[in-house]
Amino acid sequence: MVYDVIVLGGGPAGITAAIYGKRAGLNILVLDESPKSGGQILTTYEVDNYPGLPKIGGMELGDKLREHADQLGAEFAVGRVSSIEKQDDTFLLKTRKVTYEAKTVIIATGAGHRSLGAPGEAEHMGMGVSYCATCDGAFYKDKVTAVVGGGNVALEDALFLARTSKQVYLIHRRDEFRGDKVLVDQVKATDNITLVLDSVVESIEGQMKVDSLSIKNVKTEEVSKLEVDGVFIAVGITPNTDKMQGLPEMDAAGYILAGEDAQTSIPGVFAAGDVRTKQLRQVITSASDGANAIFSVQRYLNSQKLHKN
Ligand SMILES: Cc1cc2nc3c(=O)[nH]c(=O)nc-3n(C[C@H](O)[C@H](O)[C@H](O)COP(=O)(O)OP(=O)(O)OC[C@H]3O[C@@H](n4cnc5c(N)ncnc54)[C@H](O)[C@@H]3O)c2cc1C
């Protein structure tokens, strides 16, 4: 069987592509290494910024996305794709057990947030530990928060949180930030942001939810306690492109080079969602990418005369 399009990844980008693809009459398959659709949002307690669905649970949103695609008859299969290979007019996609064939491919394998690896981090995820200030910052209105990291994302997160949090601590292991000077200056000029430099988080503590951090000064070795209601970890995101062969061109960080039209350096291969180079990685921007990718797939199929409308 040769599919019109195979989508790698069943997160918001991949499922939106499936919805738009089925409605466009395409023969489409979504491949995900996980049997549970939804991608990263499955790991969050609540999503409160997707229009029309306020305060929806991450798991519930994942289920709703999948139900929508199921209602339209989209086909799903479980498998981790390890390579994309061009063969004449089609692409071969290899998983451990099966090789799939398609006229076009949408890569929507998403990204993962780096963790600190500190004791208490995993246990408190969604209970005071967050990797996304844009997503969860509003839950900490008038509360005390901390941001960990020294790059632009950490600086932007601190500024974002300072608008609503009572107090923000910005914890960085060095005495200088890697981020842009303009952001560093803004952070330093913000009254309710306190810099905690040369310091690392030793552990994240609290009974049901986070109530404090143990901080070690790396120069003096002194350990102190910082009382916080939430901690935002901004030590980097990695795109899920590291274990796949045959990918299009990527930037230095491993994101696939593609614009809003999802076109990559390989004709017939498209990239959507968090895995591509873009400004804001969110459910809504991923869903938008999935829709755009299908539009580009249709154009490509028509231009190659690979699909009859
Ligand atoms: C804790 C947390 C909270 C968040 N909260 C919000 C929020 O409140 N609001 C918001 O808008 N955004 C939020 N986000 C961001 C949002 O979840 C992402 O922007 C969005 O899920 C990206 O969608 P995606 O489809 O591009 O990728 P993903 O959701 O990452 O999905 C990618 C899918 O690809 C699969 N995959 C990966 N590699 C392979 C492979 N080789 N073969 C087959 N399948 C593969 C994965 O299993 C996964 O299902 C949050 C993220 C996190 C981590």
Ligand as a Chemical Component Dictionary entry (heavy atoms), coordinates in Angstrom:
data_LIG
# 
_chem_comp.id                   LIG 
_chem_comp.type                 NON-POLYMER 
_chem_comp.pdbx_formal_charge   0 
_chem_comp.three_letter_code    LIG 
# 
loop_
_chem_comp_atom.comp_id 
_chem_comp_atom.atom_id 
_chem_comp_atom.alt_atom_id 
_chem_comp_atom.type_symbol 
_chem_comp_atom.charge 
_chem_comp_atom.model_Cartn_x 
_chem_comp_atom.model_Cartn_y 
_chem_comp_atom.model_Cartn_z 
_chem_comp_atom.pdbx_ordinal 
LIG C1  C1  C 0 4.753  19.992 30.421 1  
LIG C2  C2  C 0 4.288  20.717 29.183 2  
LIG C3  C3  C 0 3.216  21.567 29.266 3  
LIG C4  C4  C 0 2.770  22.214 28.119 4  
LIG N1  N1  N 0 1.683  23.021 28.249 5  
LIG C5  C5  C 0 1.199  23.655 27.142 6  
LIG C6  C6  C 0 0.061  24.490 27.245 7  
LIG O1  O1  O 0 -0.516 24.686 28.317 8  
LIG N2  N2  N 0 -0.374 25.092 26.105 9  
LIG C7  C7  C 0 0.257  24.934 24.907 10 
LIG O2  O2  O 0 -0.219 25.485 23.911 11 
LIG N3  N3  N 0 1.344  24.157 24.799 12 
LIG C8  C8  C 0 1.832  23.518 25.885 13 
LIG N4  N4  N 0 2.960  22.751 25.792 14 
LIG C9  C9  C 0 3.642  22.682 24.486 15 
LIG C10 C10 C 0 2.880  21.725 23.551 16 
LIG O3  O3  O 0 2.624  20.516 24.233 17 
LIG C11 C11 C 0 3.712  21.472 22.310 18 
LIG O4  O4  O 0 4.004  22.698 21.679 19 
LIG C12 C12 C 0 2.953  20.593 21.328 20 
LIG O5  O5  O 0 2.581  19.369 21.926 21 
LIG C13 C13 C 0 3.811  20.273 20.108 22 
LIG O6  O6  O 0 3.069  19.443 19.274 23 
LIG P1  P1  P 0 3.767  18.563 18.155 24 
LIG O7  O7  O 0 2.688  17.789 17.512 25 
LIG O8  O8  O 0 4.634  19.404 17.317 26 
LIG O9  O9  O 0 4.763  17.586 18.920 27 
LIG P2  P2  P 0 4.600  16.634 20.188 28 
LIG O10 O10 O 0 3.460  17.007 21.021 29 
LIG O11 O11 O 0 5.955  16.613 20.802 30 
LIG O12 O12 O 0 4.270  15.210 19.536 31 
LIG C14 C14 C 0 5.248  14.510 18.830 32 
LIG C15 C15 C 0 4.851  13.050 18.728 33 
LIG O13 O13 O 0 5.809  12.397 17.889 34 
LIG C16 C16 C 0 6.099  11.118 18.414 35 
LIG N5  N5  N 0 7.441  10.738 17.936 36 
LIG C17 C17 C 0 8.638  11.294 18.253 37 
LIG N6  N6  N 0 9.636  10.687 17.563 38 
LIG C18 C18 C 0 9.055  9.736  16.801 39 
LIG C19 C19 C 0 9.542  8.775  15.856 40 
LIG N7  N7  N 0 10.842 8.686  15.540 41 
LIG N8  N8  N 0 8.664  7.947  15.249 42 
LIG C20 C20 C 0 7.324  8.022  15.531 43 
LIG N9  N9  N 0 6.807  8.914  16.426 44 
LIG C21 C21 C 0 7.654  9.762  17.037 45 
LIG C22 C22 C 0 6.015  11.305 19.923 46 
LIG O14 O14 O 0 5.720  10.065 20.557 47 
LIG C23 C23 C 0 4.885  12.317 20.054 48 
LIG O15 O15 O 0 3.627  11.685 20.249 49 
LIG C24 C24 C 0 3.423  22.053 26.884 50 
LIG C25 C25 C 0 4.515  21.190 26.808 51 
LIG C26 C26 C 0 4.959  20.523 27.937 52 
LIG C27 C27 C 0 6.120  19.568 27.845 53 
# 
loop_
_chem_comp_bond.comp_id 
_chem_comp_bond.atom_id_1 
_chem_comp_bond.atom_id_2 
_chem_comp_bond.value_order 
_chem_comp_bond.pdbx_ordinal 
LIG C1  C2  SING 1  
LIG C2  C3  SING 2  
LIG C2  C26 DOUB 3  
LIG C3  C4  DOUB 4  
LIG C4  N1  SING 5  
LIG C4  C24 SING 6  
LIG N1  C5  DOUB 7  
LIG C5  C6  SING 8  
LIG C5  C8  SING 9  
LIG C6  O1  DOUB 10 
LIG C6  N2  SING 11 
LIG N2  C7  SING 12 
LIG C7  O2  DOUB 13 
LIG C7  N3  SING 14 
LIG N3  C8  DOUB 15 
LIG C8  N4  SING 16 
LIG N4  C9  SING 17 
LIG N4  C24 SING 18 
LIG C9  C10 SING 19 
LIG C10 O3  SING 20 
LIG C10 C11 SING 21 
LIG C11 O4  SING 22 
LIG C11 C12 SING 23 
LIG C12 O5  SING 24 
LIG C12 C13 SING 25 
LIG C13 O6  SING 26 
LIG O6  P1  SING 27 
LIG P1  O7  DOUB 28 
LIG P1  O8  SING 29 
LIG P1  O9  SING 30 
LIG O9  P2  SING 31 
LIG P2  O10 DOUB 32 
LIG P2  O11 SING 33 
LIG P2  O12 SING 34 
LIG O12 C14 SING 35 
LIG C14 C15 SING 36 
LIG C15 O13 SING 37 
LIG C15 C23 SING 38 
LIG O13 C16 SING 39 
LIG C16 N5  SING 40 
LIG C16 C22 SING 41 
LIG N5  C17 SING 42 
LIG N5  C21 SING 43 
LIG C17 N6  DOUB 44 
LIG N6  C18 SING 45 
LIG C18 C19 SING 46 
LIG C18 C21 DOUB 47 
LIG C19 N7  SING 48 
LIG C19 N8  DOUB 49 
LIG N8  C20 SING 50 
LIG C20 N9  DOUB 51 
LIG N9  C21 SING 52 
LIG C22 O14 SING 53 
LIG C22 C23 SING 54 
LIG C23 O15 SING 55 
LIG C24 C25 DOUB 56 
LIG C25 C26 SING 57 
LIG C26 C27 SING 58 
# 
